[in-house]
Amino acid sequence: MNSPIRRIGIVAAAMFCALLMSSTLIQFVQAKELQDRPGNRRTLLASYSKERGSILVGGTAVARSDEVDDNFKWQRKYPQPQLYAPVTGYYSFTYGAGRGVEGSYDDLLSGSSDRLFYRRMVDVITGKPPQGATLELTIDPKVQKAAWDALGNQRGAIVALDPKTGAILAMVSKPTYDPNVLAGHDLPGVSKAWTKLSTDKSRPLTNRAIGGDLYPPGSTFKLITTAAALESGQYTPESVLPGPAALDLPQTTVDLPNVDGRPCGPNDKTTMAHALQISCNSAYGSLGMSLGQTKIRDQAHKFGYGQAVTVPMRVTPSIFPTNLNQPQLAQSAIGQFDVRATPMQVAMVSASIANGGREMTPYLVKNVRDKDLDVIDSTDPEEFAKPISKDTAGQINTMMQAVVEAGSGRKAKIPGMKVAGKTGTAQSAKGALSDVWFTGFAPADNPRVAVAVVVEDGGTMADEASGGVVAAPIARKVMEAVVSQ
């Protein structure tokens, strides 16, 4: 055999081996990865040949699949679309499963999960049509509706938790969207709807309760500064702090003023308990500088700042900045400067105080059921952290009750019941309208619900808004929806 023929034979053999290795890699090694890739049209088309599992709230389907007479065979429907869109997400032939429970539990809803393997085998043997699992959520429909109605046409978000278990009782984000327009079988229409939603400047596809650009938490962060002070052993609720009308900050000509422009007590002095009650900026700015950034950052981290949480959707980690100078530290101690948080994180802080210092991991899916509605998996409450002692939690609980009873959170009062809370008003940028907050829990002596409310740009009151005026009444309605049951 001459050398040219030999070389051609070697090249052909090498190409054959490469082809064999490539096909093996694709068909066996990468098969599952390629099949699970979002937007895989072949996989999506196959999934439409069987009934996708429902998503239930209070026993009623908020997402279901109806049989239809077209090539897709099944049509995904969302009976209360805007109310539950941040929770359910969407299921689309063009854009896959995303944004909410639809995306996070796609394998179970579609029936492709390994946990359903034996049930699929039984269906094959018995000739039963395949079907995905059904998810039962922790959402309380009464609380969800109360939160939705209370927020009205304002932009913002609400989270309500069971502080003893971490179960999410309500999750509302506005503006929202209708997932039915993405689940349709008119593919050009779906594409048009997606373009409109994804380019909308109000960001309706963003679940503001757990993600997006995050918010400065404002004075709700004073709960963390308070916790850091009490946990340090150097302060008690009756410790005296400076409380001038404006705190003279070092290294700058800019002062840190109180909202009302007045001192927080006689002779420019106040106690920590009173400072929290009236939300005294100068006292907490001074306290923050005295504690130091390490103590405050460590306390924030213990509550969950900077940590990953899934509910099952990923919650964007909240942020406490690093390398602060003294003026920046004073601002950060009152939840300004570059501090950023999700409503979920703020609700978790209140829930841990309500639960005696035990912070539970928030969760949204209570049970997974097969097509016969037999439970095949359930979520057990799990401790996320213990950021503060029981004694510290009790002291902050009492201080938060004073906020509602005689301080900045009076509009969160529920007649005949002890309520704990904290207001917040925060600027996200110089000259911008303030985002307003309320977080708290009820009943304060036996908590059943912890809540966080944020309303963007002051809501309908714009530059006249404050957390106590706008957000506190919203939180009260959400808490009432729980405690009245």
Long-range contacts (C-beta under 8 A, 24 or more apart in sequence): 36-107, 38-95, 38-96, 38-97, 38-98, 38-103, 39-94, 39-95, 39-96, 40-96, 41-93, 44-93, 44-96, 45-72, 45-93, 47-110, 47-111, 47-112, 48-72, 48-73, 48-74, 48-93, 49-73, 49-74, 50-74, 50-110, 50-111, 50-129, 50-130, 50-131, 50-132, 51-129, 51-130, 51-131, 51-132, 51-371, 52-76, 52-91, 52-109, 52-110, 52-111, 52-132, 53-108, 53-109, 53-110, 53-111, 53-131, 53-132, 53-133, 53-134, 53-135, 53-371, 54-134, 54-135, 55-88, 55-101, 55-102, 55-109, 55-134, 55-135, 55-137, 56-134, 56-135, 56-136, 56-137, 57-84, 57-87, 57-137, 57-139, 57-141, 57-144, 58-139, 58-140, 58-141, 58-142, 60-141, 62-87, 62-88, 62-137, 63-88, 63-91, 63-101, 63-102, 63-179, 68-185, 70-185, 72-185, 75-183, 75-185, 76-183, 77-180, 77-183, 78-178, 78-179, 78-180, 78-183, 81-177, 81-178, 81-179, 81-180, 82-176, 82-177, 82-178, 83-144, 83-145, 83-148, 83-172, 83-176, 84-139, 84-144, 85-176, 85-177, 85-178, 85-179, 86-171, 86-172, 86-173, 86-176, 86-207, 86-208, 86-209, 87-137, 87-139, 87-171, 87-364, 88-179, 89-179, 89-313, 90-179, 90-182, 90-183, 91-179, 91-182, 91-183, 92-182, 92-183, 92-190, 92-194, 93-185, 93-187, 93-190, 94-182, 94-187, 94-190, 94-191, 94-194, 95-182, 95-190, 95-194, 99-205, 99-207, 99-313, 100-207, 100-313, 101-135, 101-137, 101-312, 101-313, 101-364, 101-365, 103-313, 104-310, 104-312, 104-313, 105-135, 105-312, 105-365, 105-368, 108-132, 108-133, 108-135, 108-368, 109-133, 109-135, 115-368, 115-376, 115-377, 116-370, 116-376, 119-370, 119-371, 119-376, 131-371, 132-371, 133-368, 133-369, 133-370, 133-371, 133-376, 134-368, 134-369, 134-370, 134-371, 134-373, 135-365, 135-367, 135-368, 135-369, 136-365, 136-366, 136-367, 136-368, 136-369, 137-364, 137-365, 137-366, 138-162, 138-167, 138-168, 138-169, 138-363, 138-364, 138-365, 138-366, 138-379, 139-168, 139-169, 139-170, 139-171, 139-364, 140-169, 140-170, 140-481, 140-482, 140-485, 142-481, 142-485, 143-169, 143-170, 143-449, 143-478, 143-481, 143-482, 144-169, 144-170, 144-171, 144-172, 145-481, 146-170, 146-477, 146-478, 146-480, 146-481, 147-172, 147-474, 147-477, 147-478, 147-481, 148-172, 149-477, 150-473, 150-474, 150-477, 150-478, 151-453, 151-455, 151-474, 152-460, 153-460, 154-455, 154-456, 154-459, 154-460, 155-202, 155-208, 155-455, 155-456, 155-457, 155-459, 156-208, 156-435, 156-453, 156-454, 156-455, 156-456, 156-459, 157-207, 157-208, 157-209, 157-343, 157-453, 157-454, 158-209, 158-343, 158-451, 158-452, 158-453, 158-454, 158-474, 158-475, 158-478, 159-209, 159-343, 159-344, 159-346, 159-347, 159-451, 159-452, 160-347, 160-449, 160-450, 160-451, 160-478, 160-479, 160-482, 161-347, 161-348, 161-351, 161-360, 161-362, 161-449, 161-450, 161-451, 162-448, 162-449, 162-450, 163-350, 163-351, 163-352, 163-354, 163-355, 163-360, 163-441, 163-447, 163-448, 163-449, 163-450, 164-355, 164-360, 164-381, 164-447, 164-448, 165-360, 165-381, 166-351, 166-360, 166-361, 166-362, 166-363, 166-381, 166-382, 166-384, 167-362, 167-363, 167-366, 167-381, 168-311, 168-362, 168-363, 168-364, 169-449, 169-482, 170-478, 171-207, 171-209, 171-210, 171-364, 172-209, 173-206, 173-207, 173-208, 173-209, 174-208, 175-200, 175-202, 175-203, 175-204, 176-204, 177-204, 177-205, 207-313, 208-343, 208-454, 209-342, 209-343, 209-344, 210-311, 210-313, 210-314, 210-315, 210-316, 210-342, 210-343, 210-344, 211-314, 211-315, 211-316, 211-342, 212-316, 214-316, 214-318, 214-319, 214-340, 214-341, 214-342, 215-340, 215-341, 215-342, 215-343, 215-426, 215-428, 215-435, 215-437, 215-454, 215-456, 216-335, 216-336, 216-339, 216-340, 216-341, 216-426, 216-427, 216-428, 216-435, 217-318, 217-335, 217-339, 217-340, 217-341, 217-346, 217-424, 217-426, 217-437, 218-334, 218-335, 218-336, 218-424, 218-425, 218-426, 218-434, 218-435, 218-436, 218-437, 218-467, 219-279, 219-281, 219-284, 219-334, 219-335, 219-422, 219-423, 219-424, 219-425, 219-426, 219-437, 219-467, 220-335, 220-341, 220-346, 220-349, 220-422, 220-423, 220-424, 220-437, 220-438, 220-439, 220-452, 220-467, 221-332, 221-333, 221-334, 221-335, 221-339, 221-341, 221-424, 222-276, 222-279, 222-284, 222-333, 222-334, 222-335, 222-422, 223-276, 223-349, 223-350, 223-353, 223-396, 223-400, 223-422, 223-439, 224-296, 224-299, 224-300, 224-303, 224-349, 225-284, 225-287, 225-288, 225-291, 225-296, 225-299, 225-333, 225-334, 226-272, 226-276, 226-396, 226-399, 227-299, 227-303, 227-353, 227-387, 227-388, 227-392, 227-396, 228-291, 228-295, 228-296, 228-298, 228-299, 229-272, 229-287, 229-291, 230-388, 230-392, 230-395, 230-396, 231-299, 231-388, 231-389, 231-392, 232-291, 232-295, 235-272, 235-287, 236-272, 236-395, 237-271, 237-272, 237-273, 237-395, 237-398, 237-399, 238-271, 238-272, 238-273, 239-271, 239-272, 240-269, 240-270, 240-271, 241-269, 241-270, 241-271, 241-272, 241-275, 241-280, 241-283, 241-284, 241-286, 241-287, 242-268, 242-269, 242-282, 242-283, 242-286, 243-268, 243-269, 243-270, 243-275, 243-280, 243-282, 243-283, 244-268, 244-282, 245-282, 246-282, 247-281, 247-282, 247-285, 247-286, 247-330, 249-285, 249-326, 249-327, 249-330, 250-326, 250-327, 251-325, 251-326, 251-327, 252-327, 254-327, 256-281, 256-282, 256-285, 256-327, 256-330, 256-331, 256-334, 257-281, 257-282, 258-282, 259-425, 259-466, 272-399, 273-398, 273-399, 273-402, 276-399, 276-400, 276-402, 276-403, 276-407, 276-422, 277-399, 277-402, 277-403, 277-406, 277-407, 277-408, 278-407, 278-408, 279-403, 279-407, 279-408, 279-422, 279-423, 279-424, 281-334, 284-333, 284-334, 285-330, 285-331, 285-333, 285-334, 286-330, 287-333, 288-329, 288-330, 288-332, 288-333, 288-334, 289-326, 289-329, 289-330, 289-333, 291-333, 292-329, 293-322, 293-324, 293-329, 293-332, 296-320, 296-329, 296-332, 296-333, 297-322, 299-387, 302-385, 302-387, 302-388, 303-345, 303-348, 303-349, 303-352, 303-359, 303-385, 303-387, 304-345, 304-348, 304-349, 304-359, 304-384, 304-385, 304-387, 305-341, 305-345, 309-344, 309-361, 309-362, 309-384, 311-344, 311-362, 311-363, 311-364, 312-363, 312-364, 312-365, 313-364, 315-342, 315-344, 315-345, 315-362, 316-342, 318-342, 318-345, 335-424, 335-426, 336-426, 336-427, 343-452, 343-453, 343-454, 344-452, 346-437, 346-439, 346-452, 346-454, 347-439, 347-450, 347-451, 347-452, 348-384, 349-439, 350-420, 350-422, 350-439, 350-440, 350-441, 350-450, 350-451, 350-452, 351-441, 351-447, 351-450, 352-385, 352-387, 352-388, 352-393, 353-388, 353-393, 353-396, 353-397, 353-400, 353-420, 353-441, 354-393, 354-397, 354-420, 354-441, 354-444, 354-447, 354-450, 355-393, 355-447, 356-390, 356-393, 356-394, 357-386, 357-387, 357-388, 357-389, 357-390, 357-392, 357-393, 358-383, 358-386, 359-383, 359-384, 359-385, 359-386, 359-387, 360-384, 397-444, 400-440, 400-444, 401-444, 403-440, 404-440, 408-466, 408-467, 408-468, 409-438, 409-440, 409-467, 409-468, 409-472, 410-468, 410-472, 411-468, 411-469, 411-472, 411-473, 411-476, 412-438, 412-440, 412-472, 412-473, 412-475, 412-476, 412-479, 413-476, 414-442, 414-476, 414-479, 414-480, 414-483, 417-442, 417-443, 417-444, 417-483, 418-442, 418-443, 418-444, 418-445, 419-443, 419-444, 419-476, 419-479, 420-444, 420-447, 421-472, 421-475, 423-466, 423-467, 423-468, 423-471, 423-472, 424-467, 424-471, 425-465, 425-466, 425-467, 432-457, 433-457, 433-458, 433-462, 433-463, 433-465, 434-458, 434-463, 434-465, 434-466, 436-465, 436-466, 436-467, 436-469, 436-470, 436-471, 437-467, 437-471, 438-467, 438-468, 438-471, 438-472, 438-474, 438-475, 439-475, 440-475, 440-479, 441-479, 442-479, 442-482, 442-483, 443-483, 448-482, 448-483, 449-478, 449-479, 449-482, 449-483, 451-475, 451-478, 451-479, 453-478
